[in-house]
Each structure stands twice: as structure tokens, then as C-alpha cells.
Amino acid sequence: MTTLFEETAINGMVMSNRMIRSATWEGMCEQDGKPTEKVVNWYRELAKGGIGLIITGYAFVRPEGKQLPGKMGIHTDAVAGDYEKLTDTVHEAGGKVALQIVHAGGETDANTAGRQPLAPSAVKVDQFPEMPVELSKDEISDI
């Protein structure tokens, strides 16, 4: 059991222990995906509580890839800069943080994504109301 609390490294990133907090959806970001003080404080508290590595809730890489309101987004350089504060805050509290990047594909709707969903194939996801538009291979590479 002592191994759990020992320092470890993943590809050169040293963590204070082997406790990893998996990604969850907090729903605390602004509509454009920018982190709010509330989410920054949330991650600070996790790090202060002794989590060695925090994996964030997912961050959409393009606006049309956003799944739900309040999701993180890292789709422009300007927004990416806002995540420096979150990262610095977690580091200052003794933790490490990994940003999970995602495109929702067919798991979104036009109201959230701002257009008809885009996905690798035109297969409707039961929980979402719209049939996605199938992406070309070039479009997939672009995302």
C-alpha cells in the first residue's frame, strides 16, 4: 500500500504520488470554454487534497465539437492562455494536471455546437437529437 503514496514519474513528469483523478464534467466554464475562478479553485482544492495528477474534464478543440454547456474549450490561442492560470494554480498546490482534449462528434446538438453536428460517420447517437454530417478524411485531419 505504501507504493500508492510514493513519488512516481510518467514520461519524466514527476508526481508526488500515484493518485490520479479521472476526468469528470464540472460544467463550470464560460460559454466559450474559458475556465472560471470556480473551476480554477476546484482544481486547486483537488491538488491541495493530495491528488498527484488531475485529468481535467474534456476541453473541446473546435466550437462545433462542444458537447454540453459549461465545458472546457481550448480552441484558440487566446483561450489556451487562460489555462496557464489553472495549470499554475494546480502546480502551486503541489499537483500536476493533464488537459483532456476532445471533439464531441455526433454527441452534441446544433444549439450547443452552433451548427449540425460533425462526426466521422453519419450515425445518430440516441441521446442527441440530430443526425451528424459525415466528415471527410481531410476534415478529420484538420480537427
Backbone as a chain_set.jsonl record, in Angstrom:
{"seq": "MTTLFEETAINGMVMSNRMIRSATWEGMCEQDGKPTEKVVNWYRELAKGGIGLIITGYAFVRPEGKQLPGKMGIHTDAVAGDYEKLTDTVHEAGGKVALQIVHAGGETDANTAGRQPLAPSAVKVDQFPEMPVELSKDEISDI", "coords": {"N": [[0.815, -1.201, 0.0], [2.072, 1.171, 0.494], [3.246, 1.986, -1.855], [1.363, 3.45, -3.323], [1.476, 5.985, -2.225], [3.984, 6.891, -2.799], [6.435, 8.881, -4.528], [6.347, 9.208, -8.074], [6.918, 8.875, -11.642], [5.804, 9.856, -14.878], [6.771, 9.533, -18.021], [8.855, 11.364, -17.487], [7.547, 13.368, -16.07], [7.276, 14.248, -12.856], [5.401, 13.085, -10.159], [3.817, 13.599, -7.0], [2.64, 11.405, -5.849], [0.825, 8.329, -6.586], [-1.813, 8.761, -7.064], [-4.43, 9.362, -9.185], [-6.728, 11.497, -10.52], [-9.549, 10.906, -12.293], [-11.058, 12.135, -15.344], [-13.88, 14.299, -15.203], [-17.071, 15.887, -15.749], [-17.423, 19.152, -14.939], [-18.861, 21.433, -15.554], [-18.375, 24.156, -15.192], [-17.298, 26.189, -16.721], [-16.996, 29.138, -18.825], [-19.221, 30.094, -21.54], [-17.657, 30.151, -23.865], [-15.732, 28.362, -23.266], [-13.701, 29.174, -21.593], [-11.881, 28.892, -18.533], [-13.391, 29.4, -15.363], [-13.095, 31.258, -12.249], [-14.215, 29.629, -10.359], [-13.853, 26.974, -11.339], [-11.067, 26.906, -11.436], [-10.467, 27.16, -8.717], [-11.655, 24.789, -7.847], [-9.97, 22.79, -8.958], [-7.621, 23.526, -7.651], [-8.233, 22.842, -4.986], [-8.473, 20.063, -5.232], [-5.798, 19.403, -5.832], [-4.529, 20.382, -3.508], [-5.62, 18.594, -1.757], [-4.135, 16.352, -2.152], [-4.021, 14.904, -4.545], [-2.117, 13.375, -7.001], [-2.051, 13.579, -9.834], [-4.217, 15.341, -11.859], [-6.733, 14.821, -14.124], [-8.34, 16.775, -16.354], [-11.818, 17.691, -16.95], [-13.196, 17.199, -20.215], [-11.861, 19.188, -22.899], [-13.05, 21.041, -25.512], [-11.843, 21.163, -28.867], [-12.606, 22.575, -31.041], [-15.206, 24.916, -31.69], [-17.568, 23.734, -32.778], [-17.318, 21.235, -31.825], [-18.11, 21.085, -29.239], [-19.744, 19.627, -26.496], [-21.581, 19.975, -24.277], [-23.121, 22.683, -22.399], [-20.954, 24.795, -20.456], [-18.641, 23.322, -20.692], [-15.076, 22.821, -20.847], [-12.897, 24.572, -23.096], [-10.439, 24.644, -25.603], [-9.762, 26.027, -27.987], [-8.704, 28.242, -29.272], [-5.779, 30.349, -29.462], [-5.972, 32.459, -27.675], [-7.833, 31.588, -25.734], [-6.462, 29.35, -24.869], [-4.372, 30.496, -23.456], [-5.66, 31.253, -21.124], [-5.705, 28.952, -19.673], [-3.249, 28.708, -18.538], [-3.232, 29.904, -16.017], [-4.848, 28.123, -14.558], [-3.245, 25.816, -14.69], [-0.858, 26.742, -13.425], [-1.917, 27.26, -10.89], [-2.663, 24.693, -9.975], [-0.127, 23.485, -9.948], [1.179, 25.094, -8.019], [-0.196, 24.248, -5.797], [0.81, 21.782, -5.439], [0.182, 19.716, -7.193], [-0.175, 17.954, -10.359], [-1.375, 18.455, -13.697], [-3.387, 17.332, -16.39], [-4.706, 18.08, -19.501], [-7.604, 17.029, -20.998], [-8.318, 16.595, -24.301], [-10.892, 16.959, -26.764], [-13.243, 16.25, -29.398], [-16.634, 16.461, -29.803], [-18.059, 15.151, -31.803], [-20.776, 13.319, -33.003], [-22.083, 13.532, -30.637], [-23.499, 15.851, -29.732], [-25.503, 18.837, -30.177], [-27.17, 21.136, -32.447], [-27.799, 23.544, -31.126], [-25.909, 23.732, -29.052], [-23.442, 23.312, -30.367], [-23.525, 25.136, -32.407], [-24.015, 24.543, -35.009], [-25.065, 21.925, -37.303], [-24.222, 18.753, -35.995], [-20.912, 17.374, -36.466], [-19.282, 14.416, -37.49], [-17.275, 11.347, -37.562], [-18.749, 9.498, -38.997], [-22.033, 9.33, -40.448], [-23.913, 8.629, -38.248], [-26.503, 8.437, -36.048], [-26.551, 9.4, -32.663], [-28.203, 8.037, -29.975], [-28.869, 9.573, -27.639], [-28.822, 12.176, -28.464], [-30.352, 14.742, -30.476], [-29.963, 15.051, -33.288], [-28.973, 13.996, -36.593], [-25.625, 13.506, -37.393], [-23.363, 15.223, -39.657], [-21.356, 13.585, -41.978], [-17.865, 13.594, -41.821], [-15.132, 14.321, -44.052], [-12.028, 12.605, -44.785], [-9.975, 14.495, -44.887], [-11.143, 16.603, -43.455], [-11.351, 15.423, -40.949], [-8.636, 15.122, -40.343], [-7.984, 17.808, -40.177], [-9.301, 18.614, -37.87]], "CA": [[0.0, 0.0, 0.0], [2.92, 2.366, 0.54], [3.563, 2.384, -3.224], [0.383, 4.45, -3.729], [1.847, 7.299, -1.703], [5.363, 7.202, -3.175], [6.66, 9.693, -5.725], [6.496, 8.439, -9.297], [7.038, 9.722, -12.832], [5.259, 9.398, -16.149], [7.495, 10.189, -19.114], [9.64, 12.475, -16.962], [6.741, 14.252, -15.218], [7.312, 13.698, -11.5], [4.191, 13.306, -9.362], [4.064, 13.367, -5.575], [2.108, 10.085, -5.504], [0.225, 7.637, -7.726], [-3.257, 9.007, -7.114], [-4.823, 10.079, -10.395], [-8.158, 11.822, -10.536], [-10.015, 10.791, -13.673], [-11.823, 13.261, -15.881], [-15.323, 14.41, -14.993], [-17.615, 17.143, -16.263], [-17.767, 20.062, -13.854], [-19.837, 22.402, -16.047], [-18.086, 25.433, -14.537], [-16.582, 27.113, -17.602], [-17.812, 30.094, -19.561], [-19.767, 29.543, -22.78], [-16.597, 29.988, -24.865], [-14.794, 27.357, -22.783], [-12.696, 29.723, -20.669], [-12.061, 28.465, -17.144], [-13.819, 30.42, -14.405], [-12.435, 31.162, -10.936], [-14.805, 28.479, -9.666], [-13.196, 25.736, -11.76], [-9.664, 27.005, -11.003], [-10.47, 26.838, -7.283], [-11.992, 23.365, -7.733], [-8.748, 22.03, -9.212], [-6.693, 23.852, -6.558], [-8.609, 22.038, -3.819], [-8.096, 18.675, -5.513], [-4.34, 19.302, -5.68], [-4.215, 20.55, -2.086], [-6.066, 17.38, -1.086], [-3.143, 15.301, -2.304], [-4.084, 14.171, -5.808], [-0.854, 13.529, -7.714], [-2.319, 14.019, -11.205], [-5.622, 15.635, -12.128], [-7.11, 14.864, -15.53], [-9.48, 17.695, -16.407], [-12.938, 17.393, -17.82], [-12.659, 17.414, -21.554], [-11.816, 20.521, -23.496], [-13.305, 20.945, -26.949], [-10.775, 21.763, -29.67], [-13.278, 23.441, -32.015], [-16.533, 25.244, -31.152], [-18.591, 22.778, -33.201], [-17.063, 19.982, -31.122], [-18.53, 21.241, -27.84], [-20.85, 18.718, -26.218], [-22.562, 20.497, -23.327], [-22.775, 23.991, -21.83], [-20.041, 24.77, -19.314], [-17.452, 22.508, -20.968], [-13.814, 23.494, -21.129], [-12.585, 24.681, -24.509], [-9.075, 25.105, -25.866], [-9.896, 26.098, -29.436], [-7.959, 29.384, -29.816], [-4.609, 30.702, -28.65], [-6.403, 33.351, -26.589], [-8.431, 30.762, -24.679], [-5.404, 28.485, -24.335], [-3.642, 31.277, -22.462], [-6.409, 31.259, -19.866], [-5.437, 27.708, -18.948], [-1.985, 28.842, -17.804], [-3.56, 30.183, -14.615], [-5.304, 26.865, -13.967], [-2.062, 24.964, -14.558], [-0.002, 27.31, -12.379], [-2.602, 27.094, -9.607], [-2.525, 23.285, -9.582], [1.29, 23.26, -9.623], [1.465, 25.759, -6.741], [-0.823, 23.457, -4.736], [1.532, 20.517, -5.329], [-0.303, 18.695, -8.112], [0.066, 18.026, -11.804], [-2.657, 18.474, -14.39], [-3.397, 16.969, -17.804], [-5.923, 18.54, -20.155], [-8.183, 16.047, -21.91], [-8.866, 17.306, -25.458], [-11.923, 16.143, -27.397], [-14.257, 16.789, -30.305], [-17.816, 15.678, -29.431], [-18.615, 14.379, -32.911], [-22.236, 13.262, -33.031], [-22.63, 13.642, -29.283], [-23.839, 17.247, -29.458], [-26.645, 19.301, -30.96], [-26.921, 22.416, -33.115], [-27.86, 24.649, -30.164], [-24.649, 23.792, -28.316], [-22.3, 23.362, -31.282], [-23.65, 26.247, -33.342], [-24.259, 24.003, -36.351], [-25.381, 20.498, -37.266], [-23.026, 18.038, -35.532], [-19.963, 16.765, -37.402], [-18.777, 13.171, -36.908], [-16.57, 10.504, -38.525], [-19.75, 8.861, -39.843], [-23.386, 9.857, -40.253], [-24.638, 7.692, -37.394], [-27.15, 9.195, -34.984], [-26.362, 8.964, -31.279], [-29.555, 8.032, -29.409], [-29.093, 10.601, -26.625], [-28.765, 13.503, -29.076], [-31.489, 14.828, -31.391], [-29.703, 15.269, -34.71], [-28.06, 13.158, -37.372], [-24.427, 14.284, -37.728], [-22.821, 15.261, -41.011], [-20.125, 12.797, -42.056], [-16.659, 14.341, -42.17], [-14.182, 13.699, -44.972], [-10.743, 12.307, -44.135], [-9.256, 15.764, -44.735], [-11.768, 17.35, -42.355], [-10.953, 14.75, -39.701], [-7.239, 15.513, -40.098], [-7.977, 19.221, -39.803], [-9.736, 18.715, -36.466]], "C": [[0.857, 1.262, 0.0], [3.258, 2.873, -0.862], [2.623, 3.485, -3.715], [0.821, 5.862, -3.352], [3.282, 7.703, -2.028], [5.401, 8.057, -4.438], [6.835, 8.774, -6.925], [6.601, 9.405, -10.475], [6.384, 9.039, -14.022], [5.962, 10.207, -17.228], [8.234, 11.447, -18.648], [8.877, 13.457, -16.096], [6.642, 13.611, -13.832], [6.045, 14.097, -10.752], [4.482, 12.927, -7.917], [3.562, 12.008, -5.108], [1.453, 9.489, -6.746], [-1.289, 7.81, -7.801], [-3.575, 9.885, -8.32], [-6.33, 10.274, -10.358], [-8.61, 11.802, -11.984], [-10.892, 11.975, -14.062], [-13.302, 13.153, -15.529], [-15.782, 15.726, -15.608], [-18.047, 17.992, -15.086], [-18.838, 21.059, -14.28], [-19.628, 23.794, -15.478], [-17.346, 26.428, -15.419], [-17.554, 28.064, -18.29], [-18.267, 29.466, -20.876], [-18.705, 29.324, -23.852], [-15.525, 29.005, -24.413], [-13.736, 27.864, -21.832], [-12.953, 29.224, -19.251], [-12.473, 29.644, -16.262], [-12.998, 30.271, -13.121], [-12.934, 29.934, -10.185], [-14.102, 27.173, -10.05], [-11.714, 25.746, -11.373], [-9.561, 26.637, -9.522], [-10.775, 25.368, -7.035], [-10.729, 22.507, -7.917], [-7.681, 22.308, -8.157], [-6.983, 22.955, -5.349], [-8.283, 20.565, -4.027], [-6.596, 18.475, -5.313], [-3.933, 19.429, -4.215], [-4.6, 19.304, -1.288], [-5.15, 16.189, -1.3], [-3.232, 14.486, -3.576], [-2.795, 14.439, -6.583], [-1.019, 14.072, -9.121], [-3.821, 14.194, -11.369], [-5.818, 15.643, -13.638], [-8.382, 15.7, -15.599], [-10.664, 17.066, -17.124], [-12.522, 17.772, -19.229], [-12.802, 18.839, -22.041], [-12.014, 20.378, -25.004], [-12.247, 21.727, -27.721], [-11.304, 22.656, -30.792], [-14.676, 23.722, -31.477], [-17.619, 24.247, -31.547], [-18.39, 21.397, -32.568], [-17.418, 20.039, -29.648], [-19.753, 20.367, -27.589], [-21.958, 19.34, -25.375], [-22.158, 21.894, -22.857], [-21.84, 23.837, -20.63], [-18.794, 23.932, -19.512], [-16.227, 23.396, -21.152], [-13.62, 23.552, -22.639], [-11.184, 25.232, -24.692], [-8.901, 25.22, -27.377], [-9.228, 27.306, -30.068], [-6.755, 29.65, -28.916], [-5.003, 31.57, -27.465], [-6.99, 32.556, -25.429], [-7.367, 29.862, -24.052], [-4.603, 29.207, -23.261], [-4.336, 31.323, -21.117], [-6.15, 30.002, -19.035], [-4.091, 27.722, -18.228], [-2.247, 29.077, -16.323], [-4.007, 28.908, -13.91], [-4.112, 25.951, -13.702], [-1.149, 25.458, -13.441], [-0.608, 27.1, -10.995], [-2.462, 25.669, -9.096], [-1.083, 22.997, -9.178], [1.654, 23.879, -8.273], [0.887, 24.988, -5.556], [-0.213, 22.062, -4.625], [1.087, 19.421, -6.275], [0.192, 18.887, -9.53], [-1.297, 17.952, -12.469], [-2.462, 18.12, -15.857], [-4.739, 17.394, -18.381], [-6.382, 17.485, -21.151], [-8.821, 16.807, -23.081], [-9.782, 16.378, -26.255], [-12.67, 16.95, -28.458], [-15.474, 15.892, -30.098], [-18.385, 14.832, -30.563], [-20.132, 14.46, -32.923], [-22.888, 13.404, -31.679], [-22.813, 15.101, -28.875], [-25.08, 17.6, -30.254], [-26.337, 20.69, -31.517], [-26.963, 23.594, -32.152], [-26.538, 24.822, -29.431], [-23.469, 24.03, -29.249], [-22.367, 24.525, -32.268], [-23.848, 25.827, -34.784], [-24.654, 22.534, -36.209], [-24.111, 19.754, -36.861], [-22.209, 17.443, -36.68], [-19.389, 15.522, -36.741], [-18.048, 12.356, -37.975], [-17.519, 9.753, -39.463], [-21.125, 9.432, -39.504], [-24.229, 8.82, -39.511], [-25.193, 8.484, -36.223], [-26.866, 8.558, -33.624], [-27.713, 9.112, -30.587], [-29.84, 9.183, -28.449], [-29.135, 12.016, -27.202], [-29.736, 13.565, -30.252], [-31.185, 14.81, -32.888], [-28.749, 14.252, -35.318], [-26.828, 13.993, -37.705], [-24.098, 14.224, -39.218], [-21.517, 14.465, -41.0], [-18.966, 13.667, -42.533], [-15.842, 13.589, -43.214], [-12.897, 13.391, -44.202], [-9.935, 13.582, -43.921], [-9.82, 16.587, -43.585], [-11.403, 16.742, -41.001], [-9.522, 15.13, -39.351], [-7.138, 16.956, -39.634], [-8.365, 19.414, -38.338], [-8.611, 18.252, -35.568]], "O": [[0.404, 2.314, -0.451], [3.526, 4.061, -1.04], [3.054, 4.37, -4.455], [0.561, 6.817, -4.084], [3.745, 8.751, -1.578], [4.523, 7.969, -5.296], [7.406, 7.69, -6.807], [6.396, 10.608, -10.319], [6.408, 7.816, -14.155], [5.771, 11.419, -17.334], [8.233, 12.468, -19.336], [9.49, 14.303, -15.445], [6.008, 12.57, -13.659], [5.665, 15.267, -10.711], [5.293, 12.041, -7.647], [4.01, 11.508, -4.077], [1.517, 10.071, -7.828], [-1.964, 7.08, -8.527], [-3.061, 10.995, -8.458], [-7.095, 9.325, -10.187], [-8.123, 12.576, -12.808], [-11.394, 12.709, -13.212], [-13.891, 12.072, -15.552], [-14.961, 16.579, -15.946], [-18.931, 17.604, -14.321], [-19.642, 21.487, -13.453], [-20.591, 24.54, -15.298], [-16.817, 27.418, -14.914], [-18.762, 27.828, -18.332], [-17.754, 28.422, -21.278], [-18.832, 28.41, -24.667], [-14.517, 28.83, -25.098], [-12.947, 27.076, -21.311], [-14.102, 29.143, -18.815], [-11.954, 30.751, -16.409], [-12.295, 29.278, -12.935], [-12.177, 29.281, -9.467], [-13.791, 26.359, -9.181], [-11.164, 24.703, -11.019], [-8.668, 25.889, -9.126], [-10.219, 24.764, -6.118], [-10.462, 21.607, -7.12], [-6.914, 21.411, -7.807], [-6.065, 22.378, -4.766], [-7.861, 19.889, -3.089], [-6.172, 17.496, -4.699], [-3.09, 18.672, -3.735], [-3.983, 18.996, -0.269], [-5.355, 15.132, -0.704], [-2.569, 13.454, -3.679], [-2.423, 15.593, -6.797], [-0.24, 14.916, -9.564], [-4.598, 13.293, -11.052], [-5.146, 16.389, -14.35], [-9.385, 15.364, -14.97], [-10.534, 16.052, -17.809], [-11.606, 18.571, -19.42], [-13.712, 19.578, -21.663], [-11.252, 19.689, -25.682], [-11.81, 22.798, -27.299], [-10.545, 23.398, -31.415], [-15.277, 22.843, -30.861], [-18.499, 23.943, -30.741], [-19.209, 20.498, -32.761], [-17.064, 19.138, -28.888], [-20.694, 20.369, -28.383], [-23.136, 19.243, -25.72], [-20.981, 22.249, -22.912], [-21.931, 22.863, -19.882], [-17.967, 23.834, -18.606], [-16.327, 24.555, -21.554], [-14.114, 22.694, -23.371], [-10.788, 26.179, -24.012], [-8.017, 24.599, -27.967], [-9.184, 27.399, -31.295], [-6.721, 29.228, -27.76], [-4.441, 31.438, -26.378], [-6.677, 32.824, -24.269], [-7.373, 29.64, -22.841], [-4.202, 28.6, -22.268], [-3.679, 31.42, -20.08], [-6.36, 30.005, -17.822], [-3.819, 26.851, -17.401], [-1.561, 28.512, -15.472], [-3.589, 28.644, -12.783], [-3.987, 25.381, -12.618], [-0.715, 24.669, -12.601], [0.107, 26.798, -10.04], [-2.176, 25.456, -7.918], [-0.846, 22.333, -8.169], [2.357, 23.26, -7.474], [1.413, 25.061, -4.446], [-0.661, 21.25, -3.815], [1.571, 18.294, -6.172], [0.883, 19.855, -9.847], [-2.257, 17.45, -11.885], [-1.498, 18.55, -16.488], [-5.788, 17.097, -17.81], [-5.629, 17.096, -22.043], [-9.759, 17.578, -22.878], [-9.506, 15.189, -26.409], [-12.714, 18.179, -28.407], [-15.355, 14.672, -30.209], [-19.125, 13.883, -30.304], [-20.703, 15.549, -32.86], [-24.115, 13.398, -31.576], [-22.348, 15.529, -27.819], [-25.647, 16.744, -30.933], [-25.37, 21.335, -31.112], [-26.226, 24.561, -32.344], [-26.096, 25.95, -29.213], [-22.598, 24.85, -28.959], [-21.363, 24.859, -32.896], [-23.847, 26.667, -35.684], [-24.583, 21.971, -35.117], [-23.027, 20.091, -37.337], [-22.749, 17.062, -37.719], [-19.042, 15.556, -35.561], [-18.183, 12.639, -39.166], [-17.147, 9.411, -40.585], [-21.343, 9.951, -38.41], [-25.138, 8.216, -40.08], [-24.443, 9.129, -35.491], [-26.934, 7.339, -33.464], [-28.306, 10.191, -30.608], [-30.95, 9.716, -28.447], [-29.458, 12.961, -26.481], [-29.931, 12.57, -30.95], [-32.092, 14.57, -33.684], [-27.852, 13.729, -34.657], [-26.966, 15.089, -38.249], [-24.501, 13.305, -39.931], [-20.677, 14.649, -40.119], [-19.081, 14.385, -43.526], [-15.86, 12.358, -43.253], [-12.712, 13.874, -43.085], [-9.281, 13.735, -42.889], [-9.068, 17.198, -42.826], [-11.175, 17.462, -40.029], [-9.223, 15.429, -38.195], [-6.302, 17.287, -38.793], [-7.818, 20.278, -37.652], [-8.757, 18.253, -34.345]]}, "num_chains": 1, "name": "protein.A"}
